[in-house]
Amino acid sequence: MSKVTCDMAMSVDGYTSGLNQRLDAPFGDGVGQSLHRWMFDEPDDNAEELSAILDAGAFIMGRNMFTPGRGDWDLDWTGWWGDEPPYHAPVFVLTHHGREPLTMAGGTVFHFVTGGIGEAMERARDAAGERNVSIAGGAATVNQFLNAGLIDELRLHIAPVLLGRGERLFVGVDRTDLVQVGVRHTDLVTHVRYEVARPAAA
């Protein structure tokens, strides 16, 4: 049965980015690649986790993960990933500003959703069919989906760094019980996998 998964790279103190995210500093001041070195410096050692991140039939992300811009769209901007993004599937971008779908090489099509997380989830499930839906970030988007009870499996990739400030995972999320179902580490990251427990029916 398909499920909704979420992968997030984060610091030990829970931050997924620093302050002042912008074009020349996508993850904010002073962060650089510190949360993602494991992806680039040790791809073979983390091949299973890297494969799992992209193993979905559709993805949902917040606008800030797609672009550094705000307000009306810069239609020349097509994402951070070049001509062929890594998703190779429909991606639903949450936004307050409508935009026509954007088709990229390799099968990635960005759809821009103005109706909130419910509309995005409905469209992503339809697009994914029997495959999983992945909540791709950032933290504010993940927090919304967690609080709505819409994530089945949470995979955290914890880098050995303290950021101290920035955008933090779990802010505003209500009490949520997690069942740890996997943990593995290398020198650059600890991978922890949780199932999100559902409260028993009354």
N, C-alpha and C positions, 0 to 999 in steps of 0.2 A: 504494500500500500504506500502511496506517495506521502511525503511529509514536508513540512516547512522547516528548513535548516537556516542557520545563521553562523557565519564565521567572522570573528573580529580579532584583529591584532591589537594588543593593548599593552600599556606599561603595568608594572606591578601595582601601582596605585590607581589603576583603573582608567587612565586616559588613553583615548584613541587618536588624539591629535593635540597639538599645542595651541597657543593663542595666535591670532592674526593669520589664519589660513589665506593664501593668495597665490597668484600665478607662479611667482618665483619661490614660493615655500608652501607647497600643497598641503603639508602636514603641520604647518605653523612654525613659529619661531623656535629655532634650536633643536627641532626634532630630526630633520633630515631623514635618513633611512633607519634610524635606531629601532623602530618597531618592526621593520620588515627585513632586516639584514638576513634573517634565516631563509627568506625566500630566494635571495640573490646570491648569498655567499655559500649556502649549504643546500642547494636544490635537491641533490641526490639523497641527502640525509633526511629530507622532509618531503620526499616525493609523494608519499601516500596522502599526507595532509593537503599538499598543493593540488593534487588530482581531485580530492573531495570538494575543495572550494568551488571548482568549476563544474562539478557533476550535478547539474540541475537542468530542468527543461525550461525554466524562466527565472528571471532575477528581478528584484525590486531594490531601488536605491533612492536616497534623497537627492535633491538637486545639488547640494553642496558636494556630493561625491562625483557628480558629472561635470560640474563647472565651477570656477571661482567667481563667476559673475552673479549679479543680483538684478532684480527688476526685469525689464524687457530683455528678450533673448538677443545675443549676438549670433546671428545665424551662420556665421563663419566658424563658430566653435563647434567641434564635433566630438568633444571628450578628450580625456587625458591620454588615450591609448593609441593614437595614430589611426591609420586607415583600417586596420584590422584589430578591433578590440578582442580580448581573450574570451568573451562570453559565448559566442557562436550560438546565440539563442535570443529570444525576445527579452528586452530589459525595460522595465516600467519605472520611469523616473517621476518621483513626486514633485509637484511644482504648483505654484499659484498662477503661472503664466503659460497659456496653451502654446503648442508648437506642433507642426506636422511631424509625423514619424520620420525618423532618420535611419536610412538603411546603409549599413557599412559592409565592408568586405568580410567574408567568412561566415555570414549568416546572422550577425548581430543586427537587430533592429531596435532602436531606442524609441519607446512610446512615452509620451509626456502626459501624465495623469493629473488632472486638476480636482478630482473628486475625493481625495483623501485615501487613507490606507485601505478602507473597505473596498473601494473601486479597484485599487491597484491589486489587491489580493484576488478578487474575483477574476479579473482579466488575466493575471498571472497563472492562476489555477487552470483556467480554460486553455491557455497557451501551452502549459506544461503537459497536459494530458495525464499520463500515468507516471511521469517523472516528477522529481521533487521541485519545489519552489525554494529559492534561496533569497534571504534578506541580506543584501550586500553592504549595508551601511548607509551613512555613518551612524555615530552613536545616537543622535537624537531620533533618527528613524528606527533604529533597533529598539530603543526605549519605548517608542510608541507601540510597536508590534508586541513586545513583551508584555506591556501593561494591558494590551487588548487580549492577551492569551492566544496569540496567533503563531507562536513559534513552538515547534515540537522538539527540536534538537539545537542546542547552543554549543558552539565550538569556540573556545577561547585560545588564542595563541599569545602567550604572555612573555614579553621580552624583559630581560633583566635590567630594567632601567626605571627610575622614578622621574616623572615629568613635573609633578608638583602643581601644574595648572593646565587648563585647556578644556577640551570637550570630553566629558566623562561618561562612561557607560553606567547604566542603572540609575541615573538621576531621575527622580520622580516615579520610579517603578515601585508598585505595591508589593507586599509580601508575595514571594514566589518560591515554591519548593522545587529544588533541583535534585536529580538523581545522577551521581557521577557514574559514567559508564566507560570511561577510558582516560588514561593519562600517560604521557610519554614526553621525554625531554632530550634536548641536545644542549650544547654549550650556549646557544643563542636564543633558545625558546623552550617554553613548556607548553605542550598542547594538552588542554583539558576538555573533555567532551561530556556534556550533560544532557540528559533528557529532562524536559520541563514537565514536572508532575502536574496532573490534572486533579482538582479536588473531587472527592467522591460525591456522587449524586445524593441529594438529600432524600 
